[in-house]
């Protein structure tokens, strides 16, 4: 099977860029038109919507793995039975979302930490918004299997084209809604409608990509047992990840209120955007791991993992250094908000995200597809329980969002350095010293040198020029350092030859012009 790695990665980055610009613009407009409290409500609604993914039971990843191993080529009927069973399970679990939504509506005061003087009209509005979010999740949730199938097909580019179009439509709709003076409820309705249409487009793409593919509303018990052994462990991993990714918003809301949720969201937005910048490359690892593991090519896969970690570290380290230096200016430029607390959270979170990208994301994807899902489930369960206990204990002593951040960082450090990385090294036979020097140390050293240049610029020019020009200068300086280093440090001999040929073709065209 020819893997369109380059096409997948490029469209991943283009999709990421569109989502990045769209997210920044929408966030600015939301804060400007809705205010901090309603923006916090918006964040909480999306947090509850994301919690619906807990009902996936790990079957989405199972569908990706089954597709990546090319079962549809070997036995299309068996493949149809497997995917149909997964889809039927999703439909069944989606029916549980509505009762959970009604429970949330009943405890709306506690969940959103509404003030005692909140008017009945505002409480009713919050309940209506939560109900709409629950209804949308019920409809959209079963269709979530189809993007996973596209990933398993190594056709991430098809998924990306659909996402790009949907995000542009969503952006145009948000502009129109605010121009007409409409509020949060109509905005939420429109965004949910676009999300549903996006998932339907994914379904149609899968139908065209797999000849003979059919969805039957039937449940195959034997097939279900076969995939459940894998998906149950993946489900535990997903729950654990969801607990710390979205649980932090819930804990801050319950103990601190909606305004701190908005502050934390502002501070963590840029670090999570950096995570999104790396994920387009990292996302290729899962289907490749499943395919190569099914062919018993573990050593080849280990080499791919080492190189992938090195590439991610190369870019993530540079971005981390830049955010550490320019965090207040970046937040002011992007969101038109000046907050020392948000800047501190931003710096803390960017270090945490860098650690996750380099030491956790790629190893976790490999171990999941290499039949080490049970081990990861145990580690994730330990981390989740420890995170909840530390967060609640700390918040009872001092209700502050930094308590949740500290608990989250500590638990991931223990789980990754104590369990995941050592297991990866044993499982693949990677030489520890070579791994540290080649994949971890060298890219970080380059980023440190770049950071010294950028800090000197920041120290001399802050307050002298506009934030946009200050950040532009920093970006140009980073590019001038990183691009030559990209050629000499990251490219192997074959890649250098290819790069020279490409540059030769480009310069030849300019000469002819």
C-alpha positions as CSV (number, residue, x, y, z in Angstrom):
1,X,0.0,0.0,0.0
2,X,1.4,3.4,-1.0
3,X,1.1,5.8,1.9
4,X,0.4,9.4,0.8
5,X,2.5,10.6,3.8
6,X,3.5,14.0,2.3
7,X,0.0,14.8,1.0
8,X,-1.6,13.8,4.4
9,X,0.9,15.9,6.3
10,X,0.7,19.0,4.1
11,X,-3.1,19.0,4.1
12,X,-3.0,18.4,7.8
13,X,-1.0,21.6,8.2
14,X,-3.2,23.5,5.9
15,X,-6.3,22.3,7.8
16,X,-4.5,23.3,11.0
17,X,-3.7,26.7,9.7
18,X,-7.4,27.3,8.7
19,X,-8.6,26.1,12.1
20,X,-5.9,28.3,13.8
21,X,-7.0,31.5,12.0
22,X,-10.6,30.7,12.4
23,X,-10.2,29.9,16.1
24,X,-8.4,33.1,16.8
25,X,-10.9,35.3,15.0
26,X,-13.9,33.5,16.5
27,X,-12.4,33.8,20.0
28,X,-11.8,37.5,19.7
29,X,-15.4,38.1,18.4
30,X,-16.9,35.8,21.1
31,X,-15.1,37.8,23.9
32,X,-16.0,41.1,22.3
33,X,-19.7,40.4,21.7
34,X,-20.5,38.0,24.5
35,X,-18.3,39.1,27.4
36,X,-16.2,36.9,29.8
37,X,-19.2,35.2,31.5
38,X,-21.0,34.1,28.3
39,X,-17.6,33.2,26.7
40,X,-17.0,31.0,29.8
41,X,-20.5,29.5,29.2
42,X,-19.5,28.8,25.5
43,X,-16.3,27.0,26.7
44,X,-18.3,24.9,29.2
45,X,-20.8,23.9,26.6
46,X,-18.1,22.6,24.3
47,X,-16.5,20.8,27.3
48,X,-19.8,19.0,27.9
49,X,-20.1,18.2,24.2
50,X,-16.6,16.7,24.3
51,X,-17.6,14.6,27.2
52,X,-20.0,12.8,24.9
53,X,-17.0,11.3,23.2
54,X,-16.6,9.2,26.4
55,X,-19.4,7.0,25.1
56,X,-17.3,6.0,22.1
57,X,-16.0,3.0,24.1
58,X,-12.8,3.0,22.0
59,X,-14.5,1.7,18.9
60,X,-13.5,4.7,16.8
61,X,-9.8,3.8,17.2
62,X,-10.7,0.1,16.6
63,X,-12.4,1.1,13.3
64,X,-9.2,3.0,12.4
65,X,-7.0,0.0,13.2
66,X,-9.2,-2.5,11.4
67,X,-9.1,-0.3,8.3
68,X,-5.4,0.3,8.6
69,X,-4.7,-3.4,8.5
70,X,-6.6,-3.5,5.1
71,X,-9.3,-6.0,6.2
72,X,-11.6,-4.4,3.6
73,X,-9.2,-5.7,0.9
74,X,-9.1,-9.2,2.3
75,X,-12.7,-9.7,3.3
76,X,-15.2,-6.9,2.6
77,X,-18.1,-8.7,4.2
78,X,-16.2,-9.2,7.4
79,X,-15.1,-5.6,7.3
80,X,-18.7,-4.4,6.8
81,X,-19.9,-6.5,9.7
82,X,-17.2,-5.0,12.0
83,X,-17.9,-1.4,11.0
84,X,-21.7,-2.0,11.2
85,X,-21.3,-3.4,14.7
86,X,-19.3,-0.3,15.7
87,X,-21.8,2.0,14.2
88,X,-24.7,0.2,15.9
89,X,-22.9,0.5,19.2
90,X,-22.5,4.2,18.7
91,X,-26.2,4.7,17.9
92,X,-27.0,2.8,21.1
93,X,-24.7,4.8,23.3
94,X,-25.9,8.1,21.7
95,X,-29.3,7.5,23.2
96,X,-27.7,7.9,26.7
97,X,-26.6,11.5,26.0
98,X,-30.1,12.9,26.4
99,X,-30.7,11.6,29.9
100,X,-27.3,12.8,31.0
101,X,-28.2,16.2,29.5
102,X,-31.4,16.4,31.5
103,X,-29.4,15.6,34.7
104,X,-27.0,18.4,33.8
105,X,-29.9,20.8,33.3
106,X,-31.3,20.0,36.7
107,X,-27.9,20.8,38.4
108,X,-27.1,23.8,36.2
109,X,-26.4,26.1,39.1
110,X,-23.7,23.8,40.5
111,X,-22.2,22.8,37.1
112,X,-21.8,26.4,36.0
113,X,-21.2,27.9,39.5
114,X,-24.0,30.4,38.8
115,X,-24.2,33.3,41.3
116,X,-26.9,33.3,43.9
117,X,-28.5,36.4,42.4
118,X,-28.7,34.9,38.9
119,X,-32.1,35.7,37.3
120,X,-34.6,32.9,36.4
121,X,-34.3,34.1,32.8
122,X,-30.5,33.6,32.7
123,X,-30.8,30.1,34.4
124,X,-33.4,29.1,31.8
125,X,-31.1,30.4,29.0
126,X,-28.2,28.2,30.3
127,X,-30.5,25.2,30.5
128,X,-31.7,25.8,26.9
129,X,-28.1,26.1,25.7
130,X,-27.1,22.9,27.4
131,X,-30.1,21.0,26.0
132,X,-29.3,22.2,22.4
133,X,-25.7,21.0,22.9
134,X,-27.0,17.6,24.1
135,X,-29.4,17.2,21.2
136,X,-26.6,18.0,18.7
137,X,-24.2,15.5,20.4
138,X,-26.9,12.8,20.2
139,X,-27.2,13.2,16.4
140,X,-23.5,13.8,15.5
141,X,-21.9,11.2,17.8
142,X,-22.7,8.0,15.8
143,X,-21.2,9.6,12.7
144,X,-17.8,10.0,14.5
145,X,-16.6,6.6,13.2
146,X,-16.2,7.8,9.6
147,X,-13.3,10.3,10.2
148,X,-11.5,7.4,11.9
149,X,-12.0,5.2,8.9
150,X,-10.5,7.9,6.6
151,X,-7.5,8.0,8.9
152,X,-7.2,4.2,8.7
153,X,-7.4,4.4,4.9
154,X,-4.4,6.8,5.0
155,X,-6.7,9.3,3.3
156,X,-6.3,12.1,5.9
157,X,-6.3,14.5,3.1
158,X,-9.9,13.8,2.3
159,X,-10.9,14.4,5.9
160,X,-8.8,17.6,5.8
161,X,-10.5,19.0,2.7
162,X,-13.9,18.5,4.4
163,X,-12.8,20.2,7.6
164,X,-11.3,23.2,5.8
165,X,-14.6,23.8,3.9
166,X,-16.7,23.4,7.1
167,X,-14.5,25.8,9.0
168,X,-14.7,28.4,6.3
169,X,-18.5,28.1,6.3
170,X,-18.6,28.3,10.1
171,X,-16.4,31.4,10.0
172,X,-18.7,33.1,7.5
173,X,-21.7,32.1,9.6
174,X,-20.3,33.6,12.8
175,X,-19.6,36.9,11.0
176,X,-23.2,37.0,9.7
177,X,-24.7,36.1,13.1
178,X,-22.8,38.8,14.9
179,X,-23.5,41.3,12.2
180,X,-27.2,40.7,12.6
181,X,-26.9,41.1,16.3
182,X,-27.9,37.6,17.2
183,X,-26.8,35.9,20.4
184,X,-25.2,32.8,21.8
185,X,-28.2,30.5,21.2
186,X,-28.4,31.0,17.5
187,X,-24.6,30.9,17.2
188,X,-24.6,27.5,18.9
189,X,-27.4,26.2,16.7
190,X,-25.5,27.2,13.5
191,X,-22.2,25.7,14.7
192,X,-23.9,22.4,15.6
193,X,-25.6,22.2,12.2
194,X,-22.3,22.7,10.4
195,X,-20.7,20.0,12.5
196,X,-23.5,17.5,11.5
197,X,-23.1,18.3,7.8
198,X,-19.3,17.8,8.2
199,X,-19.7,14.3,9.6
200,X,-22.2,13.4,6.8
201,X,-19.6,14.5,4.2
202,X,-17.1,12.1,5.9
203,X,-19.5,9.3,5.5
204,X,-19.9,10.0,1.8
205,X,-16.1,10.0,1.4
206,X,-15.8,6.6,3.0
207,X,-18.5,5.2,0.8
208,X,-16.6,6.3,-2.3
209,X,-13.2,5.2,-1.1
210,X,-14.1,1.5,-0.2
211,X,-15.9,-0.4,-3.0
212,X,-18.6,-2.6,-1.6
213,X,-18.8,-0.8,1.7
214,X,-22.2,-0.9,3.4
215,X,-23.6,0.0,6.8
216,X,-26.2,-2.4,8.1
217,X,-28.2,-1.7,11.2
218,X,-27.3,-5.0,12.7
219,X,-25.2,-6.2,15.6
220,X,-22.8,-9.1,15.2
221,X,-22.1,-10.5,18.7
222,X,-19.0,-12.5,17.7
223,X,-17.5,-9.5,15.9
224,X,-18.3,-7.3,18.8
225,X,-16.4,-9.6,21.2
226,X,-13.4,-9.6,18.9
227,X,-13.0,-5.8,18.8
228,X,-14.1,-5.2,22.4
229,X,-10.8,-6.6,23.8
230,X,-8.9,-3.9,22.0
231,X,-11.5,-1.1,22.3
232,X,-12.1,-1.5,26.0
233,X,-8.5,-0.6,26.8
234,X,-8.5,2.3,24.3
235,X,-11.7,3.5,25.9
236,X,-10.1,3.6,29.3
237,X,-7.2,5.6,27.8
238,X,-9.7,8.0,26.2
239,X,-11.6,8.5,29.5
240,X,-8.3,9.3,31.2
241,X,-7.3,11.7,28.6
242,X,-10.7,13.4,28.6
243,X,-10.6,13.7,32.4
244,X,-7.5,15.9,32.4
245,X,-8.2,17.7,29.1
246,X,-11.8,18.7,29.9
247,X,-12.0,17.9,33.6
248,X,-9.9,20.9,34.3
249,X,-12.5,23.2,32.9
250,X,-15.2,21.5,35.0
251,X,-13.2,21.6,38.2
252,X,-12.3,25.3,37.7
253,X,-16.0,26.1,37.0
254,X,-17.3,24.3,40.0
255,X,-14.8,25.6,42.5
256,X,-13.9,29.0,41.0
257,X,-16.7,30.2,38.6
258,X,-17.0,30.9,34.9
259,X,-14.7,33.9,34.7
260,X,-11.6,31.9,35.7
261,X,-12.6,29.3,33.1
262,X,-12.3,32.1,30.5
263,X,-8.9,33.3,31.9
264,X,-7.6,29.7,31.8
265,X,-8.9,29.2,28.3
266,X,-7.1,32.4,27.2
267,X,-3.8,31.3,28.8
268,X,-3.9,27.7,27.5
269,X,-5.1,28.6,24.0
270,X,-1.7,29.3,22.5
271,X,0.0,26.2,24.0
272,X,-2.8,24.0,22.7
273,X,-2.4,25.7,19.3
274,X,1.2,24.6,19.4
275,X,0.1,21.1,20.1
276,X,-2.2,21.3,17.1
277,X,0.8,22.5,15.0
278,X,2.6,19.2,15.8
279,X,-0.3,16.9,15.6
280,X,-0.6,17.0,11.7
281,X,2.7,15.2,11.5
282,X,2.1,13.0,14.6
283,X,-1.3,11.8,13.3
284,X,0.3,9.7,10.6
285,X,2.0,7.5,13.3
286,X,-1.2,5.6,14.3
287,X,-2.2,4.0,10.9
288,X,1.5,3.5,10.0
289,X,2.1,1.7,13.4
290,X,-1.0,-0.5,12.8
291,X,0.1,-1.4,9.3
292,X,3.8,-2.1,10.0
293,X,3.0,-4.0,13.3
294,X,0.6,-6.3,11.4
295,X,3.5,-7.1,9.1
296,X,5.9,-7.6,12.0
297,X,8.2,-4.8,10.9
298,X,8.9,-3.5,14.5
299,X,12.5,-2.4,13.9
300,X,11.6,-0.4,10.9
301,X,8.8,1.2,12.9
302,X,11.2,2.0,15.8
303,X,13.4,4.0,13.3
304,X,10.3,5.9,12.2
305,X,9.4,6.7,15.8
306,X,12.8,8.0,16.6
307,X,12.8,10.2,13.5
308,X,9.2,11.4,14.2
309,X,10.1,12.4,17.8
310,X,13.2,14.3,16.5
311,X,11.1,16.2,13.9
312,X,8.4,17.1,16.5
313,X,11.0,18.2,19.0
314,X,12.7,20.3,16.3
315,X,9.6,22.5,15.7
316,X,8.0,22.2,19.2
317,X,11.1,23.4,21.0
318,X,11.4,26.5,18.9
319,X,7.7,27.4,19.3
320,X,8.0,26.8,23.1
321,X,10.9,29.1,23.5
322,X,9.1,31.9,21.5
323,X,6.0,31.6,23.6
324,X,8.0,31.6,26.8
325,X,9.5,35.0,25.8
326,X,6.5,36.7,24.1
327,X,3.5,35.2,26.0
328,X,2.0,38.6,27.1
329,X,2.5,40.2,23.7
330,X,1.0,37.2,21.9
331,X,-2.1,37.1,24.0
332,X,-2.6,40.9,23.6
333,X,-2.2,40.7,19.8
334,X,-4.4,37.6,19.3
335,X,-7.1,38.2,21.8
336,X,-6.9,41.9,22.6
337,X,-6.6,41.1,26.3
338,X,-3.8,42.1,28.7
339,X,-3.7,39.7,31.7
340,X,-0.6,38.8,33.7
341,X,-2.4,35.7,35.1
342,X,-3.3,34.5,31.6
343,X,0.4,35.1,30.5
344,X,1.7,33.1,33.4
345,X,-0.7,30.2,32.7
346,X,0.4,30.4,29.0
347,X,4.1,30.0,29.9
348,X,3.4,27.2,32.3
349,X,1.1,25.3,29.9
350,X,3.5,25.7,26.9
351,X,6.2,23.9,28.8
352,X,3.8,21.2,29.7
353,X,2.5,20.8,26.1
354,X,6.1,20.6,24.8
355,X,6.8,17.8,27.2
356,X,3.7,15.9,26.1
357,X,4.5,16.3,22.4
358,X,8.1,15.1,22.7
359,X,7.8,12.4,25.3
360,X,4.2,11.2,25.2
361,X,2.2,11.7,22.0
362,X,4.2,9.5,19.6
363,X,5.1,6.7,22.1
364,X,1.4,6.5,23.1
365,X,0.2,6.2,19.5
366,X,2.8,3.5,18.8
367,X,2.1,1.5,21.9
368,X,-1.7,1.6,21.3
369,X,-1.4,0.1,17.8
370,X,1.4,-2.3,18.9
371,X,-1.0,-4.3,21.2
372,X,0.2,-2.5,24.3
373,X,-3.1,-0.9,24.9
374,X,-3.7,-2.7,28.2
375,X,-0.4,-1.2,29.6
376,X,-1.4,2.3,28.5
377,X,-4.9,1.9,30.0
378,X,-3.3,1.1,33.4
379,X,-1.0,4.1,33.2
380,X,-3.8,6.4,32.1
381,X,-6.1,5.2,34.9
382,X,-3.4,5.8,37.5
383,X,-2.9,9.3,36.1
384,X,-6.6,10.2,36.1
385,X,-7.2,9.1,39.6
386,X,-4.2,10.9,40.9
387,X,-5.2,14.1,39.0
388,X,-8.7,14.1,40.4
389,X,-7.5,13.5,44.0
390,X,-4.7,16.1,43.8
391,X,-7.0,18.7,42.2
392,X,-9.9,18.4,44.6
393,X,-7.6,18.3,47.6
394,X,-5.8,21.5,46.4
395,X,-9.0,23.3,45.4
396,X,-10.6,22.7,48.8
397,X,-7.5,24.4,50.4
398,X,-7.2,27.2,47.8
399,X,-9.8,27.5,45.0
400,X,-7.6,28.7,42.1
401,X,-7.1,27.5,38.5
402,X,-3.3,27.1,39.0
403,X,-4.0,24.3,41.5
404,X,-5.6,22.3,38.6
405,X,-2.7,23.1,36.3
406,X,-0.2,21.9,38.9
407,X,-2.0,18.7,39.5
408,X,-2.3,18.0,35.8
409,X,1.5,18.6,35.1
410,X,2.6,16.5,38.1
411,X,0.5,13.4,37.1
412,X,1.7,13.4,33.5
413,X,5.3,13.8,34.5
414,X,5.0,10.7,36.8
415,X,3.2,8.6,34.2
416,X,5.4,9.5,31.3
417,X,8.9,9.4,32.8
418,X,8.1,6.6,35.2
419,X,6.2,4.2,32.9
420,X,5.6,5.1,29.2
421,X,9.0,6.1,28.0
422,X,10.9,3.2,29.8
423,X,8.3,0.8,28.3
424,X,8.8,2.3,24.8
425,X,12.5,1.8,25.0
426,X,12.2,-1.8,26.2
427,X,9.6,-2.6,23.6
428,X,11.5,-1.2,20.6
429,X,15.1,-1.8,21.6
430,X,15.9,1.9,21.1
431,X,19.3,2.8,22.6
432,X,18.6,5.2,25.4
433,X,21.7,7.3,25.0
434,X,21.2,7.7,21.3
435,X,17.5,8.5,21.8
436,X,18.3,11.3,24.3
437,X,21.1,12.9,22.3
438,X,19.6,12.5,18.8
439,X,15.8,12.9,19.4
440,X,15.7,15.1,22.5
441,X,18.9,17.1,23.1
442,X,20.0,18.4,19.7
443,X,16.7,20.0,18.7
444,X,16.3,21.6,22.1
445,X,19.8,23.0,21.9
446,X,19.0,24.7,18.7
447,X,15.8,26.1,20.1
448,X,17.8,27.5,23.1
449,X,20.2,29.3,20.8
450,X,17.3,30.8,18.9
451,X,15.6,31.9,22.1
452,X,18.7,33.8,23.2
453,X,18.5,35.9,19.9
454,X,14.7,36.5,20.3
455,X,15.0,37.4,24.0
456,X,17.7,40.0,23.1
457,X,15.3,41.5,20.6
458,X,12.4,41.4,23.1
459,X,14.5,43.1,25.8
460,X,15.6,45.9,23.5
461,X,12.4,46.6,21.6
462,X,9.4,45.9,24.0
463,X,7.4,49.0,24.3
464,X,9.2,50.6,21.4
465,X,7.3,49.0,18.5
466,X,3.8,47.5,18.0
467,X,3.3,43.9,19.1
468,X,2.7,42.8,15.6
469,X,6.0,44.1,14.3
470,X,7.8,42.7,17.4
471,X,6.4,39.3,16.8
472,X,7.0,39.5,13.1
473,X,10.7,40.3,13.7
474,X,11.0,37.4,16.1
475,X,9.4,35.0,13.6
476,X,11.7,36.2,10.8
477,X,14.7,35.7,13.1
478,X,13.6,32.2,14.0
479,X,13.0,31.2,10.4
480,X,16.5,32.5,9.4
481,X,18.0,30.3,12.1
482,X,15.8,27.3,11.7
483,X,15.6,26.8,8.0
484,X,19.4,26.4,7.4
485,X,19.4,24.1,10.5
486,X,16.5,22.1,9.0
487,X,18.7,21.2,6.0
488,X,21.9,20.3,7.9
489,X,20.4,18.8,11.1
490,X,17.2,17.1,10.0
491,X,17.6,15.9,6.4
492,X,19.4,12.7,5.6
493,X,21.6,12.2,2.6
494,X,18.7,11.2,0.3
495,X,16.5,14.1,1.5
496,X,19.3,16.6,0.9
497,X,19.7,15.4,-2.7
498,X,15.9,15.7,-3.2
499,X,15.9,19.2,-1.7
500,X,18.7,20.3,-4.0
501,X,16.8,19.0,-7.1
502,X,13.7,20.8,-6.0
503,X,15.6,24.1,-5.5
504,X,17.3,23.6,-8.8
505,X,13.9,23.2,-10.6
506,X,12.6,26.3,-8.8
507,X,15.6,28.5,-9.7
508,X,15.6,27.2,-13.3
509,X,12.0,28.4,-13.7
510,X,12.9,31.8,-12.4
511,X,15.7,32.0,-14.8
512,X,13.5,31.1,-17.7
513,X,10.9,33.7,-16.6
